[in-house]
Amino acid sequence: RDMALGIAAINEGAYRRSLSYFDRMVRAAPDFAEAWNKRATVHYLMGNFDASVADIRRTLALEPRHFGALSGMGLIYDAIGNQTAAMKVWEKALEIHPHLPGMKARIQELRAKAKGRAL
């Protein structure tokens, strides 16, 4: 129930309310990787990158092949200007799920930028 309510709150842009649902979920079920991942998403949407990274790390400790968490980590690295780290985690996500929408194109875009800086 909290998962559905939390997702609905995200879709409404009610991030604080959504966070309360996912906070409750991670306390009640600390081994449920998707609860940590959803909370990481809310933190990301609120601009709380440090908290998001902490929750992504917890997600990946519980489920190392969670390509959504890897994708989110890449978004954070990209947002803070660490394109090399973003490419690495996105490449890892593609190893797990080779058909992630837009991922290959974004990696190629970052590689082209990096190549342009190296010239």
Number of C-alpha atoms within 10 A of each C-alpha: 7 15 16 11 14 26 20 15 19 19 11 11 14 14 21 14 17 25 22 14 22 24 18 14 22 19 12 11 11 15 16 16 21 21 25 28 26 28 27 29 26 27 22 19 14 14 12 14 21 13 16 26 21 13 23 27 19 20 27 19 13 16 15 14 16 19 21 20 29 26 22 22 24 23 21 22 20 16 12 11 11 13 19 16 16 25 24 15 20 25 19 16 23 18 13 15 14 13 11 15 10 8 17 16 10 14 18 12 13 17 15 12 12 13 10 9 8 7 5
